Amino acid sequence: MALTAGIVGLPNVGKSTLFNAITNAQVEAANYPFATIDPNVGVVEVPDHRLDELTKIFNPKKTIPTTFEFTDIAGLVKGASRGEGLGNKFLANIRETDAICEVVRCFRDKDITHVDGDVDPIRDVETINLELIFADLETVEKRIGKIEKKAKSGDKESQAEMAVLSPLKELLESGKPARVMEFSKEDILIVKQYTLLTMKPLIYVANLGEEDLENPDSNPYYVQLKDYAAKENCDVVPICAKIESELVGLDKEDKDMFLQDLGIEESGLDKLIKEAYSLLGLNTFFTVGVDEVRAWTFKKGMLAPEMAGIIHTDFQKGFIKAETYSYDDLMQYGNELALKEAGKIRQEGKQYIGQDGDVMFFKFNV
C-alpha cells in the first residue's frame, strides 16, 4: 500500500538530515533555506520483531519486511500560503501526502542559523500551522463562494455542505486546525473532497541535542512542544537527527551498542516509523513458507478478500477463503502442526476482518 508521510519544517531544523538518516539517501542537507527544492521520496522498512521470530521458525530463502514511504518537502517560510519562498510548491507537495511529520528544532547550535534568529519551538510550529490554516481557509472560502447562492435557493446538497463549511470557516479563522473539529460520518465524506491540509494526521518530531536524548523532559523546548501538541491530541517523537545519521551505516550489533551507550533502547527513527505507521491506521499481516516470509501492510478494518488483493488482484477476484492463525498463537505453540492439533488454524471467509499479526494463506480460483 503506497501511503506516505511528508516531512515538513522550517529551514535548518534538521529536516533533511533526518530524511537522509531515514532513507540512507544523499539528499542535500545544507545550512541555508531551500536546500531541498523538489520533494525527495524514500522507502523505509517498518521495524517489526515478529518478522525475525517467523524467520527463525520457517528458515525461508528470503525475508521481506513491509515498507513505508517518507517524502522530504522543501522548507517553509512565513507567507507560504501567499506564495512566499517556495510556498505554493510546498503546499502542493504536502497535499499529496497522507500524514505530516513536522520537524521542530529543540536544540541550540550557534553554527546552524535559525531562519528567525533564535530557537523558539512554539513560534516555529505556529508559523507552519498558520500557513496550513490560511491555505485551508482559502479553500473553504472559495467553496462557499461557489455554493452559497444554491444553498440559499433551497438546494439540499449545497445546504448540507454549507452546514459543514460555515463552522469549519469559523474554526480556521480562530487559528485552529480542521482536525480538532468533531465531524459525523456524513460530514467526513463532505470534508474529504476538499483535501484540507490541517485534516491530515500529524506527528511533531522534536529534534533534540545529543545530551537530551536519555531524558528529553530535561529539555524545556521539548516540554513546551509536548504541552502544545497535547492540546491538539498529537504525539511528539523525540529524536536527534545528527545521531540518527550516524547510526545509518552501522550493523545491528554496533547500532545496539551505540544506543546502549546513549542510554536509549530504540532509535528515534524506529519510533517515528512505527508512530507514522500507526497514525495512518495501518496493521501488518504475514505470509510464511520455506521460500519466503513476508510482512504486508493493510488498513485497519479491511476484509480478507481486500487483504488478498494487496498481494495480487487475482487473489481478491477469485477469493475462496483464508487459512488464518495469529502470530501470538504460533509463538505459544511453536509450529504449525501444534497449532493445527490445538484447533488454532481457522478457515475465514469473505466477511472476516483482518487483525494485526494474522498469518494468512489465501485460497482462490480465477
Secondary structure, DSSP 8 states (H G I E B T S, - for coil): ---EEEEE-STTSSHHHHHHHHHT------SSTTS--S-EEEEEE---HHHHHHHHHH--SEEE--EEEEEE-----TTGGGT-TTHHHHHHHHHT-SEEEEEEE----TTS--TTSS--HHHHHHHHHHHHHHHHHHHHHHHHHHHHHHHHTT-HHHHHHHHHHHHHHHHHHTT--GGGS---HHHHHHHHTT--GGGS-EEEEEE--GGGSS-GGG-HHHHHHHHHHHHTT-EEEEE-HHHHHHHTTS-HHHHHHHHHHHT-SS-HHHHHHHHHHHHTTEEEEEE--SSEEEEEEEETT-BHHHHHHHH-HHHHHTEEEEEEEEHHHHHHH-SHHHHHHTT--EEE-TT-B--TTEEEEEEE--
